[in-house]
Amino acid sequence: MGCGIHRIPSIERLFAIIAKESPESYGLLYVRGDEEAGGGDFENCYRVWRVARGDFSQMKDPFLSPCVPTIEMPYDPTSVE
């Protein structure tokens, strides 16, 4: 299931605070978008923000990426919806 929203920096800041203030916490935040916050090439993939042992880091997702063709069909200009 996905939610088509833009990146929300305040959510990322919240996860960073949780990592710092509660180092026993852990979790994943999946974000899709080509905004270059945090660096890296995330054009056709999800980025995963990971909280683990006081660290808040990002990486490419190995499960839903690349988005095309893993979860979306390639663009076909001849198809009619």
WOQUILIN-V602965 format. One record per residue. RES is the residue in one letter. OMEGA is omega in whole degrees, -180 to 180 (NA if undefined). Layout:
RES & OMEGA
RES & OMEGA
This chain:
M & -180
G & 179
C & -175
G & 178
I & 177
H & 177
R & 180
I & -177
P & -179
S & 177
I & 178
E & 177
R & 178
L & 179
F & 178
A & 178
I & 179
I & 180
A & -177
K & -173
E & -177
S & -173
P & 176
E & -179
S & 175
Y & 178
G & -178
L & 174
L & 179
Y & 180
V & 175
R & 179
G & -177
D & 176
E & -173
E & 178
A & 178
G & 178
G & 178
G & 179
D & -176
F & -174
E & -175
N & -178
C & 170
Y & 167
R & 179
V & 172
W & -176
R & 171
V & 179
A & 177
R & 177
G & -179
D & 176
F & -175
S & 179
Q & 178
M & 175
K & 179
D & 178
P & -172
F & -178
L & -175
S & -1
P & -176
C & 174
V & 16
P & -174
T & -178
I & 179
E & 176
M & 174
P & 180
Y & 177
D & -177
P & -178
T & -179
S & 179
V & -180
E & NA
